[in-house]
Amino acid sequence: MSCNDKVILVTGGSSGIGAAIAIKFAAHGTKVAIVGRNETKLKNVSEECERSGSKPLVIIADVAKEVDANRAVRDTIAHFGKINVLVNNAGIGGNSSIMANDTMTVFDRIMSVNLRAAVYITHLTVPYLIETKGNIINVSSIAATCVLSKGDYAYCTSKAALDHFSRCIALELAPKGVRVNTVNPGPVKTDFVENMGTLNAYSDDVWEKLKTIMPLKRIGNSEEIADLVIFVASDNAGSVTGSSFFSDNGSLVRGAFE
Ligand SMILES: NC(=O)c1ccc[n+]([C@@H]2O[C@H](COP(=O)([O-])OP(=O)(O)OC[C@H]3O[C@@H](n4cnc5c(N)ncnc54)[C@H](OP(=O)(O)O)[C@@H]3O)[C@@H](O)[C@H]2O)c1
């Protein structure tokens, strides 16, 4: 993509995959707005973007709150005047059983960030994307198409819904020249597990074990997910809409009996 004159809004830009997306786009000269709640992490990513080539607009906001989501889009437009690419990347995990007392609490918390916030920010951003003939990338997961493990029903359901939402609006927005796609990572070492709160961070042993069960014997990293996002956002992917791009080291083709 010729990135110099483009503006990208990245939710969950304070950490992991979203941070890598922001930094890579900044290095391409794109004007970047990053959204998250953690001020310290946002500041670190902002400094990294600036070192890479472009100072981002930092927006401290909880995407699950409509008032914050509104402010994020409004501030991006006030600062940069337009939006070319929206990356709905903010996401959380969480475990619960369908038989547990906290089932609906966990379900609502995950859906409010992983699905509802993406739908609402898309709704707010679409008028600007129509103006720029821009595009949307929703950061989903392999969990959209497979069951990760017992207790992950809310997360898996949120990502399956995010994929189908993306296809539905890809059809609606195609006549307006706006493309919509998803990027679906497999395991990537980020702060995701720590941020789930209920679990301790994966130890290095767990990450090493994960590598051994991947067909490619490796796990992903945030930078390669960001590279895929850059391609899907670019004019080189001008014919691509309503598609999902998996970067998962082959985890979806693991044999059921291996
Ligand atoms: N890591 C993996 O293995 C993996 C695999 C497949 C898919 N994914 C997806 O990739 C995306 C990024 O995850 P990650 O691995 O980079 O995890 P991460 O390091 O925990 O990053 C999650 C990001 O989402 C933001 N976020 C969460 N809730 C938010 C809220 N209410 N308002 C604003 N921002 C919020 C966090 O920002 P603050 O904490 O600053 O609010 C953070 O920037 C998620 O959608 C996740 O589902 C990850």
The ligand as an ORCA input file, in Angstrom:
! r2SCAN-3c Opt
* xyz 0 1
  N      -2.244    -14.037     21.195
  C      -2.881    -15.022     20.586
  O      -2.484    -16.201     20.685
  C      -4.070    -14.714     19.718
  C      -4.523    -15.725     18.861
  C      -5.631    -15.479     18.058
  C      -6.262    -14.249     18.104
  N      -5.812    -13.281     18.934
  C      -6.518    -11.999     18.937
  O      -5.614    -10.951     18.695
  C      -6.112     -9.743     19.271
  C      -4.991     -9.074     20.049
  O      -4.634     -9.920     21.127
  P      -3.131    -10.029     21.683
  O      -2.728    -11.449     21.584
  O      -2.286     -8.980     21.097
  O      -3.430     -9.787     23.245
  P      -3.019     -8.592     24.244
  O      -1.546     -8.441     24.255
  O      -3.725     -8.923     25.508
  O      -3.678     -7.320     23.564
  C      -5.056     -7.087     23.636
  C      -5.314     -5.645     23.297
  O      -6.723     -5.402     23.386
  C      -6.903     -4.239     24.155
  N      -8.192     -4.269     24.847
  C      -8.762     -5.284     25.512
  N      -9.930     -4.893     26.037
  C     -10.091     -3.580     25.699
  C     -11.091     -2.612     25.960
  N     -12.188     -2.897     26.667
  N     -10.937     -1.370     25.460
  C      -9.822     -1.052     24.736
  N      -8.854     -1.931     24.455
  C      -8.982     -3.186     24.940
  C      -5.747     -4.230     25.150
  O      -5.509     -2.891     25.559
  P      -5.586     -2.370     27.076
  O      -5.200     -3.478     27.970
  O      -4.644     -1.199     27.048
  O      -7.001     -1.938     27.236
  C      -4.621     -4.713     24.251
  O      -4.068     -3.639     23.531
  C      -7.321    -10.143     20.120
  O      -8.504     -9.831     19.420
  C      -7.175    -11.647     20.257
  O      -8.414    -12.291     20.422
  C      -4.718    -13.479     19.756
*
